[in-house]
């Protein structure tokens, strides 16, 4: 069998649902698109997006010795409809990708397995990346034929929907690139219309400053009061635009059960009582841990306010004088809203 056929077999054995190859210079439009995004200030407080933008927009500059980029997709497709979790106002809704084990750990381990195989079989050098380096995974994945960036800006495919993590292996091997995937969204705009905060200025464009995933995870300090009611009970991320995509009828069920963990719809009253130590213990091994106790409890206060629950009011009243300004501001807002 050819190296490519054996590579695909190894990738699937490691849990990946798709693999494709492109050249490091396969996304020439990326620098201009990134510059436009940054110029519009759509990145909000994510200043790291502007840092090392030369590498981010040009993978060839990140590692000049690389001759090929192997892109891989790892499914985390849920076994339930995440939109149903929004109908439980006294429980927090957590994005599907964060309900279990940290995907960085799971995907990187699988990537390293494939990378070791490539080194052994291809006599090459490799570097692996999982969402922690200045690599634009989604444009590269489209260039490698895995799928296309939909109107919600996430990667989706006719073969596996849009519930996937992406990983990249840069290699010194000269590999035959795959044909890039074309866009197949057509006239559908379900992902745009369902967004609670109108975070899409236009199809294929995202203003992160209005995105609930950004607001609950990346944004520090108080959230704009005009956006707080739209958060509903979402306390970590948002899956609305992903969940409504029709292409998910082809979604491949997640093979790694670690993605389906204990953090689906926790009780808001329990989370409101967490101090830093209890927060770290509860979310150990979860991507949620990285936002810290203060940001999580701030989000919980917004959710409690949106619940309009008299029972939960007691739990935010005690946070009105919290040392963290974001938490105390959110708690006072919640009390007033209830």
C-alpha distance (Angstrom), angle and dihedral (degrees) to the residues before:
residue distance angle dihedral
X1 . . .
X2 3.80 . .
X3 3.78 121.7 .
X4 3.81 90.0 -109.9
X5 3.81 93.9 53.2
X6 3.78 91.0 48.7
X7 3.81 90.4 46.5
X8 3.78 90.9 55.1
X9 3.79 90.8 49.2
X10 3.80 91.2 50.6
X11 3.81 91.3 47.8
X12 3.80 92.3 52.1
X13 3.79 90.4 46.8
X14 3.80 87.2 55.3
X15 3.81 90.5 54.2
X16 3.81 102.6 -97.3
X17 3.81 117.8 139.1
X18 3.79 96.5 -157.9
X19 3.80 140.6 16.5
X20 3.79 131.5 -170.1
X21 3.79 139.8 166.6
X22 3.79 133.3 -135.5
X23 3.79 137.3 163.7
X24 3.83 119.2 -98.8
X25 3.81 89.4 -114.2
X26 3.81 94.4 50.3
X27 3.82 96.7 110.4
X28 3.84 105.1 59.6
X29 3.82 92.8 156.1
X30 3.81 92.8 56.9
X31 3.84 98.3 86.2
X32 3.81 92.4 53.9
X33 3.80 93.2 44.6
X34 3.80 91.2 49.1
X35 3.81 91.2 48.3
X36 3.81 91.5 51.5
X37 3.82 90.6 49.5
X38 3.79 91.8 50.8
X39 3.82 94.2 43.1
X40 3.81 89.5 55.0
X41 3.83 87.8 51.0
X42 3.80 89.6 -128.6
X43 3.81 88.5 144.2
X44 3.81 93.1 70.7
X45 3.80 111.3 -173.6
X46 3.81 93.1 -7.6
X47 3.79 92.6 106.2
X48 3.79 90.0 160.0
X49 3.82 88.2 75.5
X50 3.78 89.8 69.0
X51 3.77 93.7 44.8
X52 3.80 115.3 92.5
X53 3.80 87.7 3.2
X54 3.81 88.9 157.7
X55 3.80 89.7 65.4
X56 3.79 93.0 39.9
X57 3.79 93.4 53.3
X58 3.80 95.7 39.5
X59 3.82 116.5 40.6
X60 3.80 89.6 -174.0
X61 3.81 88.6 67.0
X62 3.82 93.1 51.3
X63 3.80 92.3 65.9
X64 3.82 112.0 2.4
X65 3.83 92.4 -167.8
X66 3.81 91.9 63.1
X67 3.80 115.1 107.4
X68 3.81 99.6 176.1
X69 3.78 139.4 23.1
X70 3.81 119.0 -145.7
X71 3.81 111.0 -156.5
X72 3.79 120.8 -161.9
X73 3.82 134.1 -173.3
X74 3.82 123.9 -147.1
X75 3.80 116.5 -165.5
X76 3.80 122.9 -131.7
X77 3.81 95.1 168.9
X78 3.83 110.9 164.5
X79 3.77 124.5 -124.3
X80 3.80 90.8 -137.0
X81 3.80 140.0 45.1
X82 3.83 106.4 -93.4
X83 3.81 90.7 -156.1
X84 3.81 88.6 70.8
X85 3.81 89.8 64.3
X86 3.80 89.1 66.2
X87 3.81 89.2 69.1
X88 3.82 93.4 68.1
X89 3.82 102.6 79.5
X90 3.81 96.2 178.0
X91 3.81 90.5 54.5
X92 3.78 127.9 66.9
X93 3.79 120.0 -116.4
X94 3.80 113.0 -137.1
X95 3.79 123.5 -167.8
X96 3.79 112.9 -100.4
X97 3.79 93.7 -118.8
X98 3.82 91.5 59.9
X99 3.79 100.1 45.7
X100 3.78 93.7 93.0
X101 3.77 140.4 15.1
X102 3.79 120.2 -11.0
X103 3.79 106.1 -86.9
X104 3.81 91.1 -144.7
X105 3.81 88.7 67.8
X106 3.80 96.0 42.7
X107 3.81 98.4 44.5
X108 3.80 95.5 40.3
X109 3.78 91.6 53.2
X110 3.81 90.1 51.6
X111 3.80 91.3 45.5
X112 3.79 92.2 51.4
X113 3.79 89.7 52.2
X114 3.82 90.7 55.5
X115 3.80 91.6 42.1
X116 3.81 92.5 53.0
X117 3.80 89.1 51.1
X118 3.81 90.5 51.1
X119 3.81 91.8 51.1
X120 3.79 91.9 49.2
X121 3.79 96.5 44.1
X122 3.79 101.1 32.2
X123 3.80 102.6 36.0
X124 3.79 91.3 -131.7
X125 3.77 143.5 124.8
X126 3.81 121.8 -107.6
X127 3.80 142.7 -173.7
X128 3.81 122.9 -162.7
X129 3.80 126.8 -149.4
X130 3.81 131.8 -171.5
X131 3.79 112.4 176.9
X132 3.81 94.0 -60.3
X133 3.82 102.5 92.6
X134 3.82 133.9 58.7
X135 3.81 92.6 -85.8
X136 3.81 123.1 131.6
X137 3.79 96.5 -141.8
X138 3.80 98.3 177.3
X139 3.83 98.1 56.0
X140 3.80 89.2 43.5
X141 3.80 91.1 50.1
X142 3.81 90.3 52.0
X143 3.80 90.5 47.8
X144 3.82 88.4 51.3
X145 3.80 91.3 53.0
X146 3.81 98.5 -111.6
X147 3.79 94.1 124.6
X148 3.79 140.9 -63.8
X149 3.77 137.5 -84.6
X150 3.77 105.5 -101.9
X151 3.77 128.5 -147.4
X152 3.82 86.5 -85.1
X153 3.84 87.4 58.1
X154 3.82 92.7 -119.1
X155 3.78 123.4 117.9
X156 3.78 115.9 -100.3
X157 3.77 135.9 172.1
X158 3.77 140.5 -161.5
X159 3.80 86.2 -130.3
X160 3.81 103.0 49.2
X161 3.81 110.4 7.9
X162 3.81 118.3 -132.9
X163 3.80 105.6 -60.5
X164 3.82 96.9 105.3
X165 3.77 141.8 116.2
X166 3.78 116.9 -140.7
X167 3.77 127.8 -138.3
X168 3.80 130.7 -177.4
X169 3.79 133.0 -150.9
X170 3.79 114.6 -166.1
X171 3.80 111.2 -159.2
X172 3.77 140.8 179.9
X173 3.81 88.9 -133.3
X174 3.78 118.0 111.1
X175 3.81 101.8 -130.7
X176 3.78 130.4 177.6
X177 3.83 106.5 -102.8
X178 3.78 122.8 -130.1
X179 3.78 123.1 -123.3
X180 3.82 112.5 -93.9
X181 3.79 117.1 -108.6
X182 3.79 120.5 -110.1
X183 3.80 124.0 -132.7
X184 3.81 115.4 -94.9
X185 3.82 103.6 178.4
X186 3.79 93.2 109.2
X187 3.80 114.2 176.3
X188 3.82 94.1 -26.8
X189 3.80 114.9 122.7
X190 3.80 102.1 165.9
X191 3.80 92.5 124.4
X192 3.80 91.1 53.2
X193 3.79 96.2 45.9
X194 3.81 96.4 48.4
X195 3.82 95.6 54.3
X196 3.83 106.4 116.7
X197 3.81 93.9 -151.6
X198 3.83 101.7 37.1
X199 3.78 90.9 -117.5
X200 3.81 94.4 164.3
X201 3.84 112.4 83.4
X202 3.80 87.4 -174.0
X203 3.81 137.8 -14.6
X204 3.81 111.3 -63.3
X205 3.83 91.4 16.6
X206 3.81 127.7 100.8
X207 3.79 127.8 -166.9
X208 3.79 98.6 -156.1
X209 3.80 91.0 -165.2
X210 3.81 88.3 73.6
X211 3.81 97.8 36.3
X212 3.81 114.5 109.9
X213 3.79 91.5 -143.1
X214 3.79 89.3 57.0
X215 3.80 94.1 42.3
X216 3.80 95.0 51.3
X217 3.81 97.7 39.1
X218 3.81 113.1 23.4
X219 3.81 104.2 24.6
X220 3.80 115.5 93.6
X221 3.79 122.4 -154.2
X222 3.80 128.7 11.2
X223 3.81 118.9 -12.6
X224 3.80 116.5 -127.2
X225 3.79 107.8 -84.6
X226 3.79 91.9 -130.5
X227 3.80 90.4 61.5
X228 3.81 99.4 43.7
X229 3.84 97.8 85.1
X230 3.82 89.9 53.6
X231 3.81 90.7 58.6
X232 3.80 89.2 72.5
X233 3.80 108.1 175.2
X234 3.82 94.4 -28.5
X235 3.80 106.1 128.0
X236 3.81 100.7 164.7
X237 3.77 120.5 25.1
X238 3.79 131.4 -37.7
X239 3.80 131.2 -107.5
X240 3.80 101.5 -175.5
X241 3.81 98.5 111.0
X242 3.80 91.3 44.0
X243 3.79 96.5 44.9
X244 3.80 94.9 52.2
X245 3.83 96.7 51.5
X246 3.84 110.7 118.8
X247 3.79 91.8 -145.6
X248 3.80 88.8 71.8
X249 3.79 87.6 84.0
X250 3.80 82.4 85.2
X251 3.80 94.7 46.4
X252 3.79 114.5 141.4
X253 3.79 113.3 -132.6
X254 3.78 113.7 -112.6
X255 3.79 109.6 -100.1
X256 3.81 94.3 -161.0
X257 3.80 109.7 76.9
X258 3.80 90.6 -162.6
X259 3.81 88.2 81.4
X260 3.81 90.1 63.6
X261 3.78 98.3 67.3
X262 3.80 139.8 148.3
X263 3.80 99.8 -79.3
X264 3.80 102.7 84.5
X265 3.83 108.0 111.7
X266 3.82 109.7 -8.4
X267 3.80 121.8 -174.4
X268 3.79 110.8 -92.5
X269 3.80 93.6 -143.2
X270 3.80 91.5 58.4
X271 3.80 93.0 49.3
X272 3.80 92.9 47.8
X273 3.81 89.3 61.6
X274 3.79 96.8 53.8
X275 3.77 120.0 120.5
X276 3.80 120.4 -164.1
X277 3.80 95.2 -88.4
X278 3.80 94.0 48.2
X279 3.80 91.0 45.7
X280 3.80 92.6 53.5
X281 3.79 91.9 47.3
X282 3.80 94.1 48.2
X283 3.79 95.5 48.7
X284 3.79 99.6 36.0
X285 3.81 109.4 144.7
X286 3.80 91.5 15.0
X287 3.83 127.2 111.8
X288 3.81 85.7 -129.1
X289 3.79 89.5 73.7
X290 3.79 92.4 72.8
X291 3.83 95.5 68.3
X292 3.80 91.6 59.3
X293 3.78 132.3 -137.9
X294 3.81 96.9 -72.8
X295 3.78 96.8 56.3
X296 3.79 92.3 43.8
X297 3.80 93.9 50.2
X298 3.81 89.6 46.0
X299 3.81 88.3 56.4
X300 3.80 90.9 46.3
X301 3.80 90.2 54.2
X302 3.80 90.7 54.0
X303 3.80 89.8 49.9
X304 3.79 92.0 49.4
X305 3.78 90.3 50.1
X306 3.79 90.1 50.8
X307 3.80 90.9 49.1
X308 3.84 90.4 62.9
X309 3.81 85.6 -149.9
X310 3.81 116.5 159.6
X311 3.81 88.5 -161.7
X312 3.79 91.6 59.4
X313 3.79 94.4 44.3
X314 3.81 90.5 84.6
X315 3.80 91.2 60.0
X316 3.81 94.7 56.3
X317 3.80 95.9 41.0
X318 3.77 88.9 69.9
X319 3.80 90.2 54.5
X320 3.80 97.1 55.1
X321 3.81 90.0 97.5
X322 3.80 96.6 38.4
X323 3.84 113.2 149.1
X324 3.80 89.7 -121.3
X325 3.80 110.6 81.4
X326 3.79 93.1 -148.8
X327 3.79 92.1 54.0
X328 3.81 96.0 45.1
X329 3.80 91.8 47.3
X330 3.81 91.4 49.5
X331 3.80 92.0 46.5
X332 3.80 93.3 52.7
X333 3.79 89.9 47.9
X334 3.80 90.5 50.8
X335 3.81 92.9 51.0
X336 3.79 91.2 50.2
X337 3.81 92.4 46.5
X338 3.80 92.6 51.2
